[in-house]
């Protein structure tokens, strides 16, 4: 299935219906700010950990025609006001409840839906049209979201991310130490920890793997031929541990934001 997913992704990126706009997508997350510049639907540059000054310099250098910005951490009004002084076209503040989308949205409370989750769903539907897809966005939180083959976002689940799990064990107990994530995401973690630190690593890392793997098994039972896309800072961890073919798309949220902007300026 992995080879088929790769083939489908390449097909979508090479279609003649590609947008020829130069756009910039800005993703303001809980722990970092990331931008991506797209030329004819191809990501030509991206960077993470950006300050407002660095974003301003990138916009001046890249000269996008249009910009979209989304945030799960802070209001976007100040960012948008400054960007409107630099960009000749649209500066779109993505609001999940009201911004027009190229996919359907069946979420019952769209005003509470994180912009990153919905943008990732748009990116998944664009990369793999006509297929049911589960997106695992493994960052501050672990989000498992479903887009069905009819191009509708159905919702999903949110649980603590790896760093948050380690932090919670330390914060809400009297004696458990704070353990860092392994530097190597592919490092083997024994199931049975022989000391307290090893036991914490097993509980957090093996537990998170079992949690996500079990959810994927449930989804696969309901949606035969399901594709799995993984994004986020801990994508490498899950890529090495999930016992099924997956496709890692690190810039999935940026791709989705770009497609939302293209949809907006083209309608």
Secondary structure, 3 states (H helix, E strand, C coil): CHHHHHHHHHHHHCCCCCCCCEEEEEEECCCCEEEEEEECCEEEEEEECCCHHHHHHHHHHHCCCEEEEEECCCCCHHHHHHHCCCCCCCEEECCCCCCCCCCEECCCCHHHCCHHHHHHHHHHHHHCCCCCEEEEEECCEEEEEEEECCCEEEEEEEEECHHHHHHHHHHCCCCCCCCCCCCCCCCCCCCCCCCHHHHHHHHHHHHHHHHHHHHHHHHHHHCCCCEEEEECCCHHHHHCCCCCCCEECCCHHHHHHHHHHHHHHHC
